[in-house]
Amino acid sequence: MPENILKKLNSKILPQWKVCFYAAVIAGLLAHVYKITNWLPNWDSLVFRYDPQNMLGLGRWFLPVVCSFSSFYDLPFLNGIIAIAFHALGAVYICRILNIQKNITAGLIGAVTVSFPTVTSIMMYNYVVDGYSIAFFLSVLAAYYLTKEKPKFILASLLIALSVGIYQAYITVTIMLILLKMIDEMIFDNVTFSAFLKKSLQVLLSGILGVAIYGIVLKLLLGVFSVELLDYQGMGETASLSNIDIPGSLYVIKETFIKCFFGKSGNINVYVALNAFVAFFTLLYYIKHAVRNTLYKKTVIFLMIAILSILLIFGAAILAFVNPGVDYHNLMLMGYSVFYLFFVMIYERGTEKTERHSVIKCWIVFITALVIIADQIVIANVSYHKAQMAYEKSYGVLVRIADRIEQQPGSEDCDKLLVIGALDDSEAYSVELPPDITGITDGYILRADDETVGQSVLCSAINDYCGYNYSFISGEEKKALMRKDSINTLPQWPLEGCVAVIDDTVVIKLGTEGVN
């Protein structure tokens, strides 16, 4: 009977796993309920309100499969709940990877994970948030099977391939969790060098196999469907490994790390101060424990710990090595959440000289982690507030544009739309709170047409919100039209005459745009 199976499953779930999951759900709702109970679109949401997510040209061949289960609609509540649930499940498996024994540690891991700023960013791309959250879960699951006492390398390789097939950046989560586990074992479990070396080689081979499976499936599907990789984020160069630039990659990695945890303005605020304290306390504690256990006398082990610690910086942004021109925005930074786990684990790692020292250590970790979680929740809510303001401001402009179109004689017979340029203050795709929250702007969400991925935000929005059925003009047809004097002489929005009917086309000049 179903109830008997559920009772049996429940008996096998450890209390700390339940605490982790429930803490993640509660923190997730506090952080993201604003988003999941409102329609707060960004520019991509206006285009992909309903879309089958066929992102094969971006290398995301498994994305349409996982997104199909919740429909291809941008559903704030359903997709948002799925995202919170899968991040919570991922946090549970992180606890299993790290063999977490205490409820407080487990709860903190769950809450920190689901409220991390990258989750806020992917929530703004709600039409794929269900798929991306599953990619996170699969990446954690891959790390779990790679770090088990008896690893399942083939299964882990398949999970890596599927995760990368949804969104390539989640491979950093797998890498970072494996590095975390190795460092944890070497410092606190006295793992021998031979055991470490054996596990490292197996993990490396499994990772290579997973990426190879991903690449083979991608190549086959590109051939079957006669699709080419789009020139987006250097996808073509990445696939061919033709743009390797080690100095450039190292620069991107350094800048990404600094911007993620300390912002780009140089100002001191709660977020920056918390990260500075966490970094200082974590380094101090791990060094102190290494000295107390005389790990420095074990030269090889000590050297390996140092190397693995340095590799954390590289592992969190490893895609920069295959494409130094990649824009490492916040959607790609979930691997950085692992840095917080080093701090949270201190709650139950190591031994202190006295009970008093142990109590002080636990309170420091507990209170600081709660403040981090609270700060991340505030960042999420401020982000969604900004998203709402940007949407409402853009909607107002959209209605004004529709009014201008209706005032043009002959507009009722037009079925094409030519958009020239973009509104001032519409190009930014992130706000710095800090950190940068990708998918949100303080300006307008009516961005310029993007011919690389074949979308016109204004055309999609005006069709959905104002009842039109325009197709947008792009490519060579757009270039030919823009060479006409009647179009070049149009004034710029919001001046009179910036909306015109030319032949069977409505022309809207929002800003300047060159003709190639």
C-alpha positions in Angstrom: 0.0 0.0 0.0 1.2 3.6 -0.7 1.0 4.5 3.0 3.3 1.6 4.0 5.8 2.6 1.4 5.7 6.2 2.6 6.2 5.1 6.2 9.2 3.0 5.2 10.7 5.9 3.2 10.1 8.3 6.1 11.9 5.9 8.5 15.0 6.1 6.4 15.1 9.9 6.3 17.5 11.2 9.0 16.2 14.1 11.1 19.0 16.4 9.9 17.9 15.8 6.3 14.3 16.8 7.2 15.6 19.9 9.1 17.7 20.9 6.0 14.7 20.5 3.6 12.2 22.4 5.8 14.7 25.2 6.6 15.4 25.5 2.9 11.7 25.7 2.1 11.0 28.3 4.8 14.0 30.5 3.7 13.1 30.0 0.1 9.6 31.3 0.7 10.8 34.2 2.7 13.2 35.1 -0.1 11.2 34.3 -3.2 7.4 34.4 -2.3 7.4 38.0 -3.7 8.4 36.7 -7.1 6.3 33.5 -7.2 3.1 35.3 -6.2 3.5 38.1 -8.7 4.1 38.5 -12.5 7.4 40.3 -12.5 8.9 39.8 -16.0 12.2 40.9 -17.4 13.0 41.4 -21.1 13.4 37.7 -21.7 10.2 36.8 -19.9 8.3 39.1 -22.4 9.7 37.0 -25.3 9.5 33.6 -23.7 6.1 33.8 -21.9 5.4 30.6 -23.8 8.3 28.9 -25.5 9.4 25.3 -26.0 12.9 26.2 -24.8 14.6 24.7 -27.8 18.0 25.9 -26.9 20.0 23.4 -28.9 21.9 26.3 -30.6 23.1 27.3 -27.1 24.2 23.8 -26.3 21.3 23.2 -23.8 19.9 20.1 -25.4 18.3 18.7 -22.3 16.6 21.9 -21.2 13.4 21.4 -23.2 13.0 17.9 -21.8 13.0 19.0 -18.1 11.0 22.1 -18.7 8.3 20.2 -20.5 7.0 18.6 -17.3 5.7 21.9 -15.9 4.6 23.2 -19.4 6.4 25.7 -21.5 4.6 28.6 -19.9 6.2 31.1 -17.7 4.3 30.2 -14.5 5.6 32.2 -11.5 4.1 30.1 -8.8 4.5 26.6 -10.2 8.0 27.1 -11.6 9.0 29.0 -8.4 7.8 26.2 -6.1 9.7 23.6 -8.2 12.8 25.7 -8.0 12.6 26.0 -4.2 11.9 22.3 -3.9 14.9 21.1 -6.0 17.3 23.5 -4.3 16.1 22.2 -1.0 16.6 18.6 -2.2 20.1 19.6 -3.5 20.9 21.0 0.0 19.9 17.7 1.5 22.3 15.8 -0.7 25.0 18.4 0.2 24.4 17.4 3.8 24.8 13.7 2.8 28.1 14.5 0.9 29.5 16.2 4.0 28.1 13.7 6.4 26.4 16.5 8.5 25.3 15.2 11.9 23.8 18.3 13.6 20.4 19.7 12.9 21.6 23.3 13.1 24.3 22.8 10.5 21.9 21.1 8.2 19.3 23.8 8.6 21.9 26.5 7.9 23.1 24.7 4.8 19.5 24.5 3.4 18.7 28.1 4.1 22.0 29.5 2.8 21.7 27.4 -0.4 18.1 28.4 -1.4 18.6 32.1 -0.6 21.9 32.5 -2.4 21.8 35.4 -4.9 22.2 33.2 -7.9 18.8 31.6 -7.0 17.3 35.1 -7.0 18.8 35.7 -10.5 17.4 32.5 -12.0 14.0 33.3 -10.5 14.0 36.3 -12.8 14.2 33.9 -15.7 11.2 32.1 -14.5 10.4 30.3 -17.7 13.6 28.2 -17.2 13.9 28.3 -13.4 12.4 24.8 -13.1 15.0 23.5 -15.5 17.9 25.3 -13.9 16.9 24.1 -10.5 16.9 20.5 -11.7 20.4 21.2 -13.2 21.6 22.3 -9.8 20.1 19.1 -8.2 21.7 16.9 -10.8 25.1 18.5 -10.3 24.8 18.0 -6.6 23.7 14.4 -7.2 26.8 13.8 -9.4 29.1 15.1 -6.6 27.3 12.8 -4.2 27.9 9.7 -6.2 31.5 10.7 -6.9 32.3 11.1 -3.2 30.5 8.0 -1.8 32.6 5.4 -0.1 31.9 3.2 -3.1 31.6 5.8 -5.9 29.3 5.2 -8.9 31.4 6.9 -11.6 29.4 6.0 -14.7 26.1 7.2 -13.1 27.9 10.4 -12.0 29.2 11.0 -15.6 25.6 10.7 -16.9 24.3 13.1 -14.3 27.1 15.6 -15.2 26.2 15.3 -18.9 22.5 15.9 -18.2 23.2 18.9 -15.9 25.5 20.5 -18.4 22.9 19.8 -21.1 20.5 22.0 -19.2 22.9 24.8 -18.4 26.6 24.5 -18.7 27.5 26.6 -15.7 26.3 24.1 -13.1 29.3 21.9 -13.7 31.0 24.3 -11.3 28.7 23.1 -8.5 29.9 19.6 -8.9 33.6 20.7 -9.1 33.3 22.9 -6.0 31.5 20.2 -3.9 34.1 17.6 -4.7 36.9 20.0 -3.8 35.1 20.9 -0.6 34.7 17.2 0.3 38.4 16.5 -0.4 39.7 19.4 1.7 37.3 18.4 4.5 38.5 14.8 4.5 42.2 15.7 4.4 41.9 18.2 7.3 39.4 16.5 9.6 39.5 12.8 8.6 43.3 12.3 8.0 42.8 10.8 4.5 46.1 9.3 3.2 47.7 10.7 0.1 47.4 7.4 -1.8 43.6 7.3 -1.1 43.3 11.0 -2.2 45.3 10.4 -5.4 43.2 7.4 -6.3 39.9 9.2 -5.7 41.2 12.3 -7.6 42.1 10.3 -10.7 38.7 8.5 -10.7 36.8 11.8 -10.2 38.8 13.5 -13.0 38.1 10.6 -15.4 34.4 10.6 -14.5 34.2 14.4 -15.1 35.9 14.0 -18.5 33.6 11.2 -19.5 30.6 13.3 -18.4 31.7 16.3 -20.5 32.5 13.9 -23.4 29.0 12.4 -23.3 27.5 15.9 -23.3 29.6 16.9 -26.3 28.8 13.8 -28.3 25.1 14.1 -27.7 25.3 17.8 -28.7 27.2 17.1 -31.9 24.7 14.4 -32.9 21.7 16.5 -32.2 23.2 19.5 -34.1 23.7 17.2 -37.1 20.3 15.6 -36.9 18.4 18.9 -36.7 20.8 20.8 -38.9 21.4 23.5 -36.3 24.6 25.5 -35.7 25.8 26.8 -32.4 24.8 30.5 -31.9 27.4 33.2 -31.5 26.3 33.8 -27.9 28.8 33.9 -25.1 31.4 32.5 -27.5 29.6 29.2 -27.8 31.2 28.3 -31.2 34.7 29.1 -30.0 34.1 27.3 -26.8 33.0 24.1 -28.6 36.1 24.2 -30.9 38.5 25.2 -28.0 39.8 27.8 -30.5 39.9 30.8 -28.1 42.0 29.6 -25.2 43.8 32.5 -23.5 45.2 31.6 -20.0 46.1 35.2 -18.9 42.7 36.4 -20.0 41.0 33.5 -18.2 42.9 34.2 -15.0 41.8 37.9 -15.1 38.1 36.9 -15.6 38.3 34.5 -12.7 39.9 37.0 -10.4 37.4 39.8 -11.3 34.4 37.4 -11.0 35.5 36.3 -7.5 36.0 39.9 -6.3 32.7 41.1 -7.8 30.7 38.2 -6.4 31.6 38.7 -2.8 32.8 42.3 -2.6 31.0 44.1 -5.3 32.6 46.4 -7.9 32.0 49.8 -6.3 34.4 49.4 -3.4 31.8 50.5 -0.9 31.5 48.8 2.5 28.1 47.5 3.3 26.5 44.6 5.2 27.1 42.1 2.3 30.7 43.0 1.9 31.4 43.2 5.6 29.8 39.7 6.2 31.9 38.2 3.4 35.1 39.7 4.7 34.4 38.4 8.2 33.5 34.9 6.9 36.6 34.7 4.8 38.9 35.8 7.7 37.2 33.6 10.3 37.2 30.5 8.0 40.8 30.8 6.9 41.9 31.4 10.5 40.0 28.4 11.8 41.2 26.0 9.2 44.8 27.1 9.5 44.5 26.9 13.3 43.2 23.3 13.1 45.9 22.3 10.6 48.6 23.6 12.9 47.1 21.9 16.0 47.0 18.6 14.1 50.6 19.2 12.8 49.4 18.7 9.2 52.3 21.0 8.2 54.6 18.1 9.1 52.9 15.9 6.5 54.4 17.8 3.6 52.5 16.1 0.8 49.1 16.3 2.5 49.7 19.9 3.5 50.8 20.7 -0.1 47.6 19.0 -1.5 45.4 21.0 0.9 47.0 24.2 -0.3 46.6 23.3 -3.9 43.0 22.3 -3.5 42.2 25.5 -1.7 43.7 27.5 -4.6 41.8 25.4 -7.1 38.5 26.5 -5.4 38.9 29.9 -7.0 39.4 28.4 -10.4 36.8 25.7 -10.0 34.0 28.2 -9.3 34.6 29.9 -12.7 36.2 27.1 -14.8 34.3 28.0 -18.0 36.6 31.0 -18.3 39.4 28.6 -19.3 37.5 27.4 -22.4 36.2 30.9 -23.2 38.0 33.9 -21.6 35.4 36.2 -23.2 32.5 34.7 -21.3 30.4 37.2 -19.4 30.4 35.6 -15.9 27.1 37.0 -14.7 25.2 35.9 -11.6 23.2 33.2 -13.3 26.5 31.2 -13.6 27.7 31.7 -10.0 26.0 28.9 -8.0 29.3 27.3 -7.5 30.3 30.2 -5.3 27.7 29.3 -2.7 30.1 26.4 -1.7 32.4 29.0 -0.1 29.8 29.6 2.5 29.7 25.9 3.3 33.2 25.9 4.6 32.1 28.5 7.2 28.9 26.7 8.1 30.6 23.4 8.6 32.8 24.8 11.3 29.8 24.5 13.5 30.5 20.8 13.9 34.0 20.4 12.7 37.2 20.3 14.8 37.7 20.2 18.5 38.4 23.0 20.9 40.7 23.2 23.9 37.8 23.9 26.3 34.0 23.6 26.2 33.8 27.4 26.5 35.8 27.8 23.3 33.5 25.4 21.5 30.4 27.3 22.6 31.9 30.6 21.4 32.8 29.0 18.1 29.3 27.6 17.6 27.6 30.9 18.5 29.8 32.8 16.1 29.0 30.5 13.2 25.3 30.3 14.1 24.7 34.0 14.4 26.8 35.0 11.4 25.1 32.4 9.2 21.7 33.7 10.3 22.7 37.2 9.4 24.0 36.0 6.0 20.7 34.2 5.3 18.7 37.3 6.4 20.8 39.5 4.2 20.3 37.2 1.2 16.6 37.3 1.8 16.6 41.1 1.9 18.7 41.2 -1.3 16.1 38.9 -3.0 13.1 41.1 -1.9 14.8 44.3 -2.9 15.6 42.7 -6.3 12.0 41.8 -6.9 10.9 45.3 -5.8 13.2 46.8 -8.4 11.9 44.3 -11.0 8.3 45.4 -10.3 9.2 49.0 -10.7 11.0 48.4 -14.0 8.1 46.4 -15.3 5.5 48.9 -14.4 7.6 51.8 -15.9 8.1 49.8 -19.1 4.4 48.9 -19.3 3.5 52.6 -19.2 5.8 53.3 -22.2 4.4 50.3 -24.0 0.9 51.6 -23.8 2.0 55.0 -25.0 3.7 53.4 -28.0 0.5 51.5 -28.8 -1.5 54.8 -28.7 1.0 56.3 -31.1 0.6 53.4 -33.5 -3.2 53.7 -33.5 -3.0 57.4 -34.4 -1.1 56.5 -37.6 -3.3 56.3 -40.7 -3.0 52.9 -42.3 -1.6 51.2 -39.2 -4.6 48.8 -39.0 -3.4 47.2 -42.3 0.2 46.6 -41.1 1.5 43.2 -40.1 5.2 44.0 -39.7 7.1 45.9 -37.0 10.5 47.5 -37.4 12.1 48.6 -34.2 15.1 50.9 -34.5 17.4 51.2 -31.5 16.3 51.0 -27.9 15.0 53.3 -25.1 17.7 55.1 -23.1 18.4 53.3 -19.9 17.3 49.9 -21.2 20.6 48.1 -21.9 21.6 47.2 -18.3 20.8 43.6 -17.5 21.7 43.6 -13.8 21.6 45.8 -10.7 24.4 45.9 -8.1 23.0 45.6 -4.6 25.7 44.1 -4.2 26.2 41.5 -5.6 25.1 42.0 -9.2 21.6 40.5 -9.7 21.3 39.4 -13.3 17.9 39.7 -14.9 16.9 43.0 -13.2 17.4 46.6 -14.2 16.5 50.0 -12.7 15.7 51.1 -16.2 13.4 49.7 -18.9 12.9 46.1 -19.8 12.0 47.0 -23.4 15.4 46.2 -24.7 16.8 46.4 -28.3 16.1 43.6 -30.7 18.5 40.7 -30.3 19.1 39.1 -33.7 21.6 36.6 -32.4 18.9 34.7 -30.6 16.1 35.9 -32.9 13.9 38.0 -30.5 12.3 41.4 -30.3 11.2 42.3 -26.8 9.0 45.2 -28.0 7.3 43.2 -30.7 6.5 40.3 -28.3 5.3 42.7 -25.6 3.1 44.8 -27.8 1.5 41.6 -29.3 0.7 40.2 -25.9 -0.3 43.3 -24.0 -2.0 45.3 -26.8 -3.6 42.7 -28.9 -1.5 43.0 -32.1 -0.1 40.3 -34.2 3.1 41.8 -35.7 6.1 39.9 -36.9 9.3 41.8 -36.4 11.7 42.7 -39.2 15.4 41.7 -38.8 18.4 40.7 -40.8 18.9 41.9 -44.4 15.3 43.1 -44.7 15.9 45.4 -41.7 19.2 46.7 -43.2 17.5 47.4 -46.5 14.7 49.4 -44.9 17.0 51.4 -42.7 18.8 52.7 -45.8 15.7 54.6 -46.8 15.8 58.3 -46.2 12.2 58.3 -44.9 13.3 56.0 -42.1 16.6 57.6 -41.4 15.0 61.0 -40.9 12.6 59.9 -38.3 12.9 61.7 -34.9 13.7 59.6 -31.8 11.2 58.6 -29.1 9.3 60.4 -27.6 9.3 63.2 -30.2 6.3 63.5 -32.6 6.8 61.4 -35.7 9.0 58.7 -34.1 6.2 56.2 -35.0 5.3 56.0 -38.6 3.7 53.7 -41.2 5.9 53.0 -44.2 4.4 50.6 -46.8 3.0 47.7 -44.8 5.3 48.2 -41.9 5.0 50.1 -38.6 8.3 51.8 -37.8 9.3 52.8 -34.3 12.5 54.7 -33.7 13.4 54.4 -30.0 17.1 55.2 -30.4 20.0 55.4 -32.8 21.2 52.3 -34.6 23.8 52.0 -37.3 23.5 50.1 -40.6 26.2 47.6 -41.5 
